Amino acid sequence: MEEDKDNIIRSRMQKIAKCVDGLLPQGCGFIVFAYQHNNAESEIMYASNSNKEDALKIMEEYINRCKNKEDN
């Protein structure tokens, strides 16, 4: 049952990624996450048009910006 749910989520994430990619201007990167609310142990699924290094760099930058806003 859980495997079916994961397959549904993966399939929908791929559809979301195609849609986002088609809506954004060429050269614009994106990352979309899906996870279960209120469950720190849940699997995190993502869809992206970015390579791993760029994705990690932009996520670190986003986290740092969020932390800096909290500190101010």
mmCIF file of the N, C-alpha and C atoms, coordinates in Angstrom:
data_MODEL
# 
_entry.id   MODEL 
# 
loop_
_atom_site.group_PDB 
_atom_site.id 
_atom_site.type_symbol 
_atom_site.label_atom_id 
_atom_site.label_alt_id 
_atom_site.label_comp_id 
_atom_site.label_asym_id 
_atom_site.label_entity_id 
_atom_site.label_seq_id 
_atom_site.pdbx_PDB_ins_code 
_atom_site.Cartn_x 
_atom_site.Cartn_y 
_atom_site.Cartn_z 
_atom_site.occupancy 
_atom_site.B_iso_or_equiv 
_atom_site.pdbx_formal_charge 
_atom_site.auth_seq_id 
_atom_site.auth_comp_id 
_atom_site.auth_asym_id 
_atom_site.auth_atom_id 
_atom_site.pdbx_PDB_model_num 
ATOM 1   N N  . MET A 1 1  ? 0.829  -1.197 0.000   1.00 0.00 ? 1  MET A N  1 
ATOM 2   C CA . MET A 1 1  ? 0.000  0.000  0.000   1.00 0.00 ? 1  MET A CA 1 
ATOM 3   C C  . MET A 1 1  ? 0.868  1.254  0.000   1.00 0.00 ? 1  MET A C  1 
ATOM 4   N N  . GLU A 1 2  ? 1.878  1.279  0.873   1.00 0.00 ? 2  GLU A N  1 
ATOM 5   C CA . GLU A 1 2  ? 2.784  2.439  0.949   1.00 0.00 ? 2  GLU A CA 1 
ATOM 6   C C  . GLU A 1 2  ? 3.555  2.620  -0.354  1.00 0.00 ? 2  GLU A C  1 
ATOM 7   N N  . GLU A 1 3  ? 3.930  1.508  -0.989  1.00 0.00 ? 3  GLU A N  1 
ATOM 8   C CA . GLU A 1 3  ? 4.645  1.573  -2.256  1.00 0.00 ? 3  GLU A CA 1 
ATOM 9   C C  . GLU A 1 3  ? 3.766  2.205  -3.340  1.00 0.00 ? 3  GLU A C  1 
ATOM 10  N N  . ASP A 1 4  ? 2.477  1.871  -3.339  1.00 0.00 ? 4  ASP A N  1 
ATOM 11  C CA . ASP A 1 4  ? 1.549  2.476  -4.297  1.00 0.00 ? 4  ASP A CA 1 
ATOM 12  C C  . ASP A 1 4  ? 1.475  3.986  -4.100  1.00 0.00 ? 4  ASP A C  1 
ATOM 13  N N  . LYS A 1 5  ? 1.411  4.404  -2.847  1.00 0.00 ? 5  LYS A N  1 
ATOM 14  C CA . LYS A 1 5  ? 1.352  5.832  -2.529  1.00 0.00 ? 5  LYS A CA 1 
ATOM 15  C C  . LYS A 1 5  ? 2.620  6.532  -3.018  1.00 0.00 ? 5  LYS A C  1 
ATOM 16  N N  . ASP A 1 6  ? 3.778  5.928  -2.786  1.00 0.00 ? 6  ASP A N  1 
ATOM 17  C CA . ASP A 1 6  ? 5.044  6.502  -3.242  1.00 0.00 ? 6  ASP A CA 1 
ATOM 18  C C  . ASP A 1 6  ? 5.085  6.614  -4.762  1.00 0.00 ? 6  ASP A C  1 
ATOM 19  N N  . ASN A 1 7  ? 4.584  5.591  -5.451  1.00 0.00 ? 7  ASN A N  1 
ATOM 20  C CA . ASN A 1 7  ? 4.561  5.628  -6.913  1.00 0.00 ? 7  ASN A CA 1 
ATOM 21  C C  . ASN A 1 7  ? 3.643  6.729  -7.433  1.00 0.00 ? 7  ASN A C  1 
ATOM 22  N N  . ILE A 1 8  ? 2.518  6.918  -6.768  1.00 0.00 ? 8  ILE A N  1 
ATOM 23  C CA . ILE A 1 8  ? 1.596  7.991  -7.147  1.00 0.00 ? 8  ILE A CA 1 
ATOM 24  C C  . ILE A 1 8  ? 2.268  9.340  -6.957  1.00 0.00 ? 8  ILE A C  1 
ATOM 25  N N  . ILE A 1 9  ? 2.940  9.513  -5.824  1.00 0.00 ? 9  ILE A N  1 
ATOM 26  C CA . ILE A 1 9  ? 3.613  10.786 -5.553  1.00 0.00 ? 9  ILE A CA 1 
ATOM 27  C C  . ILE A 1 9  ? 4.711  11.029 -6.572  1.00 0.00 ? 9  ILE A C  1 
ATOM 28  N N  . ARG A 1 10 ? 5.525  10.024 -6.858  1.00 0.00 ? 10 ARG A N  1 
ATOM 29  C CA . ARG A 1 10 ? 6.600  10.181 -7.856  1.00 0.00 ? 10 ARG A CA 1 
ATOM 30  C C  . ARG A 1 10 ? 6.038  10.582 -9.219  1.00 0.00 ? 10 ARG A C  1 
ATOM 31  N N  . SER A 1 11 ? 4.971  9.909  -9.617  1.00 0.00 ? 11 SER A N  1 
ATOM 32  C CA . SER A 1 11 ? 4.350  10.205 -10.913 1.00 0.00 ? 11 SER A CA 1 
ATOM 33  C C  . SER A 1 11 ? 3.835  11.646 -10.942 1.00 0.00 ? 11 SER A C  1 
ATOM 34  N N  . ARG A 1 12 ? 3.196  12.068 -9.887  1.00 0.00 ? 12 ARG A N  1 
ATOM 35  C CA . ARG A 1 12 ? 2.665  13.432 -9.832  1.00 0.00 ? 12 ARG A CA 1 
ATOM 36  C C  . ARG A 1 12 ? 3.777  14.465 -9.748  1.00 0.00 ? 12 ARG A C  1 
ATOM 37  N N  . MET A 1 13 ? 4.851  14.129 -9.059  1.00 0.00 ? 13 MET A N  1 
ATOM 38  C CA . MET A 1 13 ? 5.994  15.047 -8.985  1.00 0.00 ? 13 MET A CA 1 
ATOM 39  C C  . MET A 1 13 ? 6.599  15.253 -10.366 1.00 0.00 ? 13 MET A C  1 
ATOM 40  N N  . GLN A 1 14 ? 6.666  14.194 -11.158 1.00 0.00 ? 14 GLN A N  1 
ATOM 41  C CA . GLN A 1 14 ? 7.180  14.320 -12.523 1.00 0.00 ? 14 GLN A CA 1 
ATOM 42  C C  . GLN A 1 14 ? 6.276  15.229 -13.358 1.00 0.00 ? 14 GLN A C  1 
ATOM 43  N N  . LYS A 1 15 ? 4.974  15.098 -13.181 1.00 0.00 ? 15 LYS A N  1 
ATOM 44  C CA . LYS A 1 15 ? 4.028  15.965 -13.890 1.00 0.00 ? 15 LYS A CA 1 
ATOM 45  C C  . LYS A 1 15 ? 4.179  17.414 -13.447 1.00 0.00 ? 15 LYS A C  1 
ATOM 46  N N  . ILE A 1 16 ? 4.336  17.618 -12.146 1.00 0.00 ? 16 ILE A N  1 
ATOM 47  C CA . ILE A 1 16 ? 4.535  18.969 -11.612 1.00 0.00 ? 16 ILE A CA 1 
ATOM 48  C C  . ILE A 1 16 ? 5.801  19.576 -12.197 1.00 0.00 ? 16 ILE A C  1 
ATOM 49  N N  . ALA A 1 17 ? 6.873  18.786 -12.241 1.00 0.00 ? 17 ALA A N  1 
ATOM 50  C CA . ALA A 1 17 ? 8.154  19.277 -12.763 1.00 0.00 ? 17 ALA A CA 1 
ATOM 51  C C  . ALA A 1 17 ? 8.019  19.692 -14.229 1.00 0.00 ? 17 ALA A C  1 
ATOM 52  N N  . LYS A 1 18 ? 7.341  18.889 -15.023 1.00 0.00 ? 18 LYS A N  1 
ATOM 53  C CA . LYS A 1 18 ? 7.147  19.247 -16.435 1.00 0.00 ? 18 LYS A CA 1 
ATOM 54  C C  . LYS A 1 18 ? 6.356  20.549 -16.555 1.00 0.00 ? 18 LYS A C  1 
ATOM 55  N N  . CYS A 1 19 ? 5.355  20.696 -15.730 1.00 0.00 ? 19 CYS A N  1 
ATOM 56  C CA . CYS A 1 19 ? 4.532  21.896 -15.756 1.00 0.00 ? 19 CYS A CA 1 
ATOM 57  C C  . CYS A 1 19 ? 5.345  23.128 -15.352 1.00 0.00 ? 19 CYS A C  1 
ATOM 58  N N  . VAL A 1 20 ? 6.066  23.025 -14.246 1.00 0.00 ? 20 VAL A N  1 
ATOM 59  C CA . VAL A 1 20 ? 6.890  24.148 -13.774 1.00 0.00 ? 20 VAL A CA 1 
ATOM 60  C C  . VAL A 1 20 ? 7.933  24.504 -14.824 1.00 0.00 ? 20 VAL A C  1 
ATOM 61  N N  . ASP A 1 21 ? 8.597  23.509 -15.374 1.00 0.00 ? 21 ASP A N  1 
ATOM 62  C CA . ASP A 1 21 ? 9.634  23.745 -16.375 1.00 0.00 ? 21 ASP A CA 1 
ATOM 63  C C  . ASP A 1 21 ? 9.059  24.475 -17.587 1.00 0.00 ? 21 ASP A C  1 
ATOM 64  N N  . GLY A 1 22 ? 7.837  24.120 -17.965 1.00 0.00 ? 22 GLY A N  1 
ATOM 65  C CA . GLY A 1 22 ? 7.204  24.766 -19.101 1.00 0.00 ? 22 GLY A CA 1 
ATOM 66  C C  . GLY A 1 22 ? 6.741  26.186 -18.829 1.00 0.00 ? 22 GLY A C  1 
ATOM 67  N N  . LEU A 1 23 ? 6.485  26.509 -17.572 1.00 0.00 ? 23 LEU A N  1 
ATOM 68  C CA . LEU A 1 23 ? 5.989  27.837 -17.210 1.00 0.00 ? 23 LEU A CA 1 
ATOM 69  C C  . LEU A 1 23 ? 7.092  28.858 -16.961 1.00 0.00 ? 23 LEU A C  1 
ATOM 70  N N  . LEU A 1 24 ? 8.259  28.388 -16.553 1.00 0.00 ? 24 LEU A N  1 
ATOM 71  C CA . LEU A 1 24 ? 9.355  29.301 -16.234 1.00 0.00 ? 24 LEU A CA 1 
ATOM 72  C C  . LEU A 1 24 ? 10.168 29.641 -17.486 1.00 0.00 ? 24 LEU A C  1 
ATOM 73  N N  . PRO A 1 25 ? 10.793 30.820 -17.476 1.00 0.00 ? 25 PRO A N  1 
ATOM 74  C CA . PRO A 1 25 ? 11.647 31.174 -18.611 1.00 0.00 ? 25 PRO A CA 1 
ATOM 75  C C  . PRO A 1 25 ? 12.833 30.208 -18.728 1.00 0.00 ? 25 PRO A C  1 
ATOM 76  N N  . GLN A 1 26 ? 13.327 30.046 -19.944 1.00 0.00 ? 26 GLN A N  1 
ATOM 77  C CA . GLN A 1 26 ? 14.477 29.182 -20.178 1.00 0.00 ? 26 GLN A CA 1 
ATOM 78  C C  . GLN A 1 26 ? 15.651 29.666 -19.330 1.00 0.00 ? 26 GLN A C  1 
ATOM 79  N N  . GLY A 1 27 ? 16.371 28.736 -18.748 1.00 0.00 ? 27 GLY A N  1 
ATOM 80  C CA . GLY A 1 27 ? 17.522 29.071 -17.922 1.00 0.00 ? 27 GLY A CA 1 
ATOM 81  C C  . GLY A 1 27 ? 17.191 29.229 -16.443 1.00 0.00 ? 27 GLY A C  1 
ATOM 82  N N  . CYS A 1 28 ? 15.921 29.095 -16.095 1.00 0.00 ? 28 CYS A N  1 
ATOM 83  C CA . CYS A 1 28 ? 15.502 29.231 -14.695 1.00 0.00 ? 28 CYS A CA 1 
ATOM 84  C C  . CYS A 1 28 ? 15.445 27.843 -14.059 1.00 0.00 ? 28 CYS A C  1 
ATOM 85  N N  . GLY A 1 29 ? 16.133 27.689 -12.940 1.00 0.00 ? 29 GLY A N  1 
ATOM 86  C CA . GLY A 1 29 ? 16.135 26.411 -12.245 1.00 0.00 ? 29 GLY A CA 1 
ATOM 87  C C  . GLY A 1 29 ? 15.029 26.342 -11.213 1.00 0.00 ? 29 GLY A C  1 
ATOM 88  N N  . PHE A 1 30 ? 14.654 25.129 -10.852 1.00 0.00 ? 30 PHE A N  1 
ATOM 89  C CA . PHE A 1 30 ? 13.644 24.950 -9.813  1.00 0.00 ? 30 PHE A CA 1 
ATOM 90  C C  . PHE A 1 30 ? 13.860 23.635 -9.075  1.00 0.00 ? 30 PHE A C  1 
ATOM 91  N N  . ILE A 1 31 ? 13.326 23.592 -7.861  1.00 0.00 ? 31 ILE A N  1 
ATOM 92  C CA . ILE A 1 31 ? 13.306 22.379 -7.044  1.00 0.00 ? 31 ILE A CA 1 
ATOM 93  C C  . ILE A 1 31 ? 11.944 22.356 -6.367  1.00 0.00 ? 31 ILE A C  1 
ATOM 94  N N  . VAL A 1 32 ? 11.243 21.242 -6.451  1.00 0.00 ? 32 VAL A N  1 
ATOM 95  C CA . VAL A 1 32 ? 9.950  21.072 -5.801  1.00 0.00 ? 32 VAL A CA 1 
ATOM 96  C C  . VAL A 1 32 ? 10.065 19.883 -4.860  1.00 0.00 ? 32 VAL A C  1 
ATOM 97  N N  . PHE A 1 33 ? 9.675  20.087 -3.605  1.00 0.00 ? 33 PHE A N  1 
ATOM 98  C CA . PHE A 1 33 ? 9.723  19.017 -2.609  1.00 0.00 ? 33 PHE A CA 1 
ATOM 99  C C  . PHE A 1 33 ? 8.325  18.535 -2.261  1.00 0.00 ? 33 PHE A C  1 
ATOM 100 N N  . ALA A 1 34 ? 8.233  17.260 -1.917  1.00 0.00 ? 34 ALA A N  1 
ATOM 101 C CA . ALA A 1 34 ? 7.005  16.690 -1.367  1.00 0.00 ? 34 ALA A CA 1 
ATOM 102 C C  . ALA A 1 34 ? 7.400  15.865 -0.147  1.00 0.00 ? 34 ALA A C  1 
ATOM 103 N N  . TYR A 1 35 ? 6.651  16.041 0.920   1.00 0.00 ? 35 TYR A N  1 
ATOM 104 C CA . TYR A 1 35 ? 6.919  15.304 2.158   1.00 0.00 ? 35 TYR A CA 1 
ATOM 105 C C  . TYR A 1 35 ? 5.638  15.269 2.973   1.00 0.00 ? 35 TYR A C  1 
ATOM 106 N N  . GLN A 1 36 ? 5.611  14.416 3.958   1.00 0.00 ? 36 GLN A N  1 
ATOM 107 C CA . GLN A 1 36 ? 4.434  14.296 4.806   1.00 0.00 ? 36 GLN A CA 1 
ATOM 108 C C  . GLN A 1 36 ? 4.529  15.306 5.938   1.00 0.00 ? 36 GLN A C  1 
ATOM 109 N N  . HIS A 1 37 ? 3.491  16.131 6.088   1.00 0.00 ? 37 HIS A N  1 
ATOM 110 C CA . HIS A 1 37 ? 3.472  17.120 7.171   1.00 0.00 ? 37 HIS A CA 1 
ATOM 111 C C  . HIS A 1 37 ? 3.584  16.452 8.537   1.00 0.00 ? 37 HIS A C  1 
ATOM 112 N N  . ASN A 1 38 ? 4.220  17.145 9.458   1.00 0.00 ? 38 ASN A N  1 
ATOM 113 C CA . ASN A 1 38 ? 4.320  16.725 10.858  1.00 0.00 ? 38 ASN A CA 1 
ATOM 114 C C  . ASN A 1 38 ? 4.920  15.332 11.034  1.00 0.00 ? 38 ASN A C  1 
ATOM 115 N N  . ASN A 1 39 ? 5.846  14.981 10.144  1.00 0.00 ? 39 ASN A N  1 
ATOM 116 C CA . ASN A 1 39 ? 6.504  13.679 10.251  1.00 0.00 ? 39 ASN A CA 1 
ATOM 117 C C  . ASN A 1 39 ? 7.961  13.844 9.827   1.00 0.00 ? 39 ASN A C  1 
ATOM 118 N N  . ALA A 1 40 ? 8.828  14.088 10.793  1.00 0.00 ? 40 ALA A N  1 
ATOM 119 C CA . ALA A 1 40 ? 10.244 14.323 10.503  1.00 0.00 ? 40 ALA A CA 1 
ATOM 120 C C  . ALA A 1 40 ? 10.916 13.101 9.883   1.00 0.00 ? 40 ALA A C  1 
ATOM 121 N N  . GLU A 1 41 ? 10.307 11.936 10.032  1.00 0.00 ? 41 GLU A N  1 
ATOM 122 C CA . GLU A 1 41 ? 10.884 10.705 9.503   1.00 0.00 ? 41 GLU A CA 1 
ATOM 123 C C  . GLU A 1 41 ? 10.366 10.367 8.104   1.00 0.00 ? 41 GLU A C  1 
ATOM 124 N N  . SER A 1 42 ? 9.485  11.193 7.560   1.00 0.00 ? 42 SER A N  1 
ATOM 125 C CA . SER A 1 42 ? 8.891  10.862 6.261   1.00 0.00 ? 42 SER A CA 1 
ATOM 126 C C  . SER A 1 42 ? 9.924  10.967 5.146   1.00 0.00 ? 42 SER A C  1 
ATOM 127 N N  . GLU A 1 43 ? 9.672  10.250 4.076   1.00 0.00 ? 43 GLU A N  1 
ATOM 128 C CA . GLU A 1 43 ? 10.541 10.330 2.909   1.00 0.00 ? 43 GLU A CA 1 
ATOM 129 C C  . GLU A 1 43 ? 10.338 11.689 2.251   1.00 0.00 ? 43 GLU A C  1 
ATOM 130 N N  . ILE A 1 44 ? 11.425 12.280 1.803   1.00 0.00 ? 44 ILE A N  1 
ATOM 131 C CA . ILE A 1 44 ? 11.356 13.539 1.083   1.00 0.00 ? 44 ILE A CA 1 
ATOM 132 C C  . ILE A 1 44 ? 11.593 13.231 -0.384  1.00 0.00 ? 44 ILE A C  1 
ATOM 133 N N  . MET A 1 45 ? 10.631 13.589 -1.203  1.00 0.00 ? 45 MET A N  1 
ATOM 134 C CA . MET A 1 45 ? 10.766 13.405 -2.643  1.00 0.00 ? 45 MET A CA 1 
ATOM 135 C C  . MET A 1 45 ? 10.935 14.775 -3.278  1.00 0.00 ? 45 MET A C  1 
ATOM 136 N N  . TYR A 1 46 ? 11.688 14.813 -4.361  1.00 0.00 ? 46 TYR A N  1 
ATOM 137 C CA . TYR A 1 46 ? 11.862 16.089 -5.044  1.00 0.00 ? 46 TYR A CA 1 
ATOM 138 C C  . TYR A 1 46 ? 11.918 15.900 -6.542  1.00 0.00 ? 46 TYR A C  1 
ATOM 139 N N  . ALA A 1 47 ? 11.597 16.985 -7.214  1.00 0.00 ? 47 ALA A N  1 
ATOM 140 C CA . ALA A 1 47 ? 11.727 17.041 -8.672  1.00 0.00 ? 47 ALA A CA 1 
ATOM 141 C C  . ALA A 1 47 ? 12.466 18.331 -8.977  1.00 0.00 ? 47 ALA A C  1 
ATOM 142 N N  . SER A 1 48 ? 13.361 18.281 -9.954  1.00 0.00 ? 48 SER A N  1 
ATOM 143 C CA . SER A 1 48 ? 14.184 19.437 -10.253 1.00 0.00 ? 48 SER A CA 1 
ATOM 144 C C  . SER A 1 48 ? 14.704 19.369 -11.682 1.00 0.00 ? 48 SER A C  1 
ATOM 145 N N  . ASN A 1 49 ? 15.065 20.515 -12.201 1.00 0.00 ? 49 ASN A N  1 
ATOM 146 C CA . ASN A 1 49 ? 15.746 20.539 -13.491 1.00 0.00 ? 49 ASN A CA 1 
ATOM 147 C C  . ASN A 1 49 ? 17.205 20.937 -13.299 1.00 0.00 ? 49 ASN A C  1 
ATOM 148 N N  . SER A 1 50 ? 17.661 20.923 -12.056 1.00 0.00 ? 50 SER A N  1 
ATOM 149 C CA . SER A 1 50 ? 19.017 21.337 -11.708 1.00 0.00 ? 50 SER A CA 1 
ATOM 150 C C  . SER A 1 50 ? 19.910 20.128 -11.455 1.00 0.00 ? 50 SER A C  1 
ATOM 151 N N  . ASN A 1 51 ? 21.218 20.312 -11.674 1.00 0.00 ? 51 ASN A N  1 
ATOM 152 C CA . ASN A 1 51 ? 22.128 19.242 -11.282 1.00 0.00 ? 51 ASN A CA 1 
ATOM 153 C C  . ASN A 1 51 ? 22.307 19.288 -9.762  1.00 0.00 ? 51 ASN A C  1 
ATOM 154 N N  . LYS A 1 52 ? 22.811 18.221 -9.208  1.00 0.00 ? 52 LYS A N  1 
ATOM 155 C CA . LYS A 1 52 ? 22.890 18.073 -7.755  1.00 0.00 ? 52 LYS A CA 1 
ATOM 156 C C  . LYS A 1 52 ? 23.699 19.192 -7.101  1.00 0.00 ? 52 LYS A C  1 
ATOM 157 N N  . GLU A 1 53 ? 24.829 19.556 -7.678  1.00 0.00 ? 53 GLU A N  1 
ATOM 158 C CA . GLU A 1 53 ? 25.681 20.586 -7.082  1.00 0.00 ? 53 GLU A CA 1 
ATOM 159 C C  . GLU A 1 53 ? 24.965 21.936 -7.022  1.00 0.00 ? 53 GLU A C  1 
ATOM 160 N N  . ASP A 1 54 ? 24.304 22.314 -8.113  1.00 0.00 ? 54 ASP A N  1 
ATOM 161 C CA . ASP A 1 54 ? 23.560 23.572 -8.124  1.00 0.00 ? 54 ASP A CA 1 
ATOM 162 C C  . ASP A 1 54 ? 22.402 23.538 -7.142  1.00 0.00 ? 54 ASP A C  1 
ATOM 163 N N  . ALA A 1 55 ? 21.713 22.407 -7.085  1.00 0.00 ? 55 ALA A N  1 
ATOM 164 C CA . ALA A 1 55 ? 20.581 22.277 -6.172  1.00 0.00 ? 55 ALA A CA 1 
ATOM 165 C C  . ALA A 1 55 ? 21.035 22.417 -4.719  1.00 0.00 ? 55 ALA A C  1 
ATOM 166 N N  . LEU A 1 56 ? 22.123 21.753 -4.358  1.00 0.00 ? 56 LEU A N  1 
ATOM 167 C CA . LEU A 1 56 ? 22.629 21.849 -2.988  1.00 0.00 ? 56 LEU A CA 1 
ATOM 168 C C  . LEU A 1 56 ? 23.050 23.279 -2.655  1.00 0.00 ? 56 LEU A C  1 
ATOM 169 N N  . LYS A 1 57 ? 23.709 23.927 -3.592  1.00 0.00 ? 57 LYS A N  1 
ATOM 170 C CA . LYS A 1 57 ? 24.170 25.300 -3.378  1.00 0.00 ? 57 LYS A CA 1 
ATOM 171 C C  . LYS A 1 57 ? 22.989 26.242 -3.151  1.00 0.00 ? 57 LYS A C  1 
ATOM 172 N N  . ILE A 1 58 ? 21.960 26.130 -3.966  1.00 0.00 ? 58 ILE A N  1 
ATOM 173 C CA . ILE A 1 58 ? 20.822 27.031 -3.837  1.00 0.00 ? 58 ILE A CA 1 
ATOM 174 C C  . ILE A 1 58 ? 20.017 26.737 -2.571  1.00 0.00 ? 58 ILE A C  1 
ATOM 175 N N  . MET A 1 59 ? 19.932 25.460 -2.186  1.00 0.00 ? 59 MET A N  1 
ATOM 176 C CA . MET A 1 59 ? 19.230 25.127 -0.944  1.00 0.00 ? 59 MET A CA 1 
ATOM 177 C C  . MET A 1 59 ? 19.980 25.681 0.268   1.00 0.00 ? 59 MET A C  1 
ATOM 178 N N  . GLU A 1 60 ? 21.305 25.573 0.269   1.00 0.00 ? 60 GLU A N  1 
ATOM 179 C CA . GLU A 1 60 ? 22.101 26.145 1.361   1.00 0.00 ? 60 GLU A CA 1 
ATOM 180 C C  . GLU A 1 60 ? 21.907 27.654 1.429   1.00 0.00 ? 60 GLU A C  1 
ATOM 181 N N  . GLU A 1 61 ? 21.902 28.307 0.280   1.00 0.00 ? 61 GLU A N  1 
ATOM 182 C CA . GLU A 1 61 ? 21.695 29.754 0.235   1.00 0.00 ? 61 GLU A CA 1 
ATOM 183 C C  . GLU A 1 61 ? 20.315 30.120 0.774   1.00 0.00 ? 61 GLU A C  1 
ATOM 184 N N  . TYR A 1 62 ? 19.313 29.367 0.397   1.00 0.00 ? 62 TYR A N  1 
ATOM 185 C CA . TYR A 1 62 ? 17.956 29.625 0.880   1.00 0.00 ? 62 TYR A CA 1 
ATOM 186 C C  . TYR A 1 62 ? 17.867 29.456 2.399   1.00 0.00 ? 62 TYR A C  1 
ATOM 187 N N  . ILE A 1 63 ? 18.450 28.388 2.914   1.00 0.00 ? 63 ILE A N  1 
ATOM 188 C CA . ILE A 1 63 ? 18.434 28.145 4.362   1.00 0.00 ? 63 ILE A CA 1 
ATOM 189 C C  . ILE A 1 63 ? 19.149 29.264 5.094   1.00 0.00 ? 63 ILE A C  1 
ATOM 190 N N  . ASN A 1 64 ? 20.301 29.689 4.591   1.00 0.00 ? 64 ASN A N  1 
ATOM 191 C CA . ASN A 1 64 ? 21.044 30.785 5.229   1.00 0.00 ? 64 ASN A CA 1 
ATOM 192 C C  . ASN A 1 64 ? 20.231 32.072 5.231   1.00 0.00 ? 64 ASN A C  1 
ATOM 193 N N  . ARG A 1 65 ? 19.559 32.368 4.132   1.00 0.00 ? 65 ARG A N  1 
ATOM 194 C CA . ARG A 1 65 ? 18.726 33.584 4.076   1.00 0.00 ? 65 ARG A CA 1 
ATOM 195 C C  . ARG A 1 65 ? 17.591 33.502 5.086   1.00 0.00 ? 65 ARG A C  1 
ATOM 196 N N  . CYS A 1 66 ? 16.981 32.337 5.207   1.00 0.00 ? 66 CYS A N  1 
ATOM 197 C CA . CYS A 1 66 ? 15.898 32.168 6.185   1.00 0.00 ? 66 CYS A CA 1 
ATOM 198 C C  . CYS A 1 66 ? 16.415 32.347 7.605   1.00 0.00 ? 66 CYS A C  1 
ATOM 199 N N  . LYS A 1 67 ? 17.559 31.774 7.898   1.00 0.00 ? 67 LYS A N  1 
ATOM 200 C CA . LYS A 1 67 ? 18.139 31.905 9.235   1.00 0.00 ? 67 LYS A CA 1 
ATOM 201 C C  . LYS A 1 67 ? 18.494 33.350 9.534   1.00 0.00 ? 67 LYS A C  1 
ATOM 202 N N  . ASN A 1 68 ? 19.041 34.067 8.551   1.00 0.00 ? 68 ASN A N  1 
ATOM 203 C CA . ASN A 1 68 ? 19.386 35.471 8.752   1.00 0.00 ? 68 ASN A CA 1 
ATOM 204 C C  . ASN A 1 68 ? 18.151 36.321 9.026   1.00 0.00 ? 68 ASN A C  1 
ATOM 205 N N  . LYS A 1 69 ? 17.042 36.032 8.390   1.00 0.00 ? 69 LYS A N  1 
ATOM 206 C CA . LYS A 1 69 ? 15.803 36.767 8.632   1.00 0.00 ? 69 LYS A CA 1 
ATOM 207 C C  . LYS A 1 69 ? 15.301 36.534 10.047  1.00 0.00 ? 69 LYS A C  1 
ATOM 208 N N  . GLU A 1 70 ? 15.472 35.291 10.552  1.00 0.00 ? 70 GLU A N  1 
ATOM 209 C CA . GLU A 1 70 ? 15.061 34.972 11.910  1.00 0.00 ? 70 GLU A CA 1 
ATOM 210 C C  . GLU A 1 70 ? 15.916 35.715 12.931  1.00 0.00 ? 70 GLU A C  1 
ATOM 211 N N  . ASP A 1 71 ? 17.190 35.927 12.615  1.00 0.00 ? 71 ASP A N  1 
ATOM 212 C CA . ASP A 1 71 ? 18.105 36.580 13.534  1.00 0.00 ? 71 ASP A CA 1 
ATOM 213 C C  . ASP A 1 71 ? 17.859 38.083 13.625  1.00 0.00 ? 71 ASP A C  1 
ATOM 214 N N  . ASN A 1 72 ? 17.243 38.661 12.616  1.00 0.00 ? 72 ASN A N  1 
ATOM 215 C CA . ASN A 1 72 ? 17.004 40.118 12.604  1.00 0.00 ? 72 ASN A CA 1 
ATOM 216 C C  . ASN A 1 72 ? 15.716 40.479 13.281  1.00 0.00 ? 72 ASN A C  1 
# 
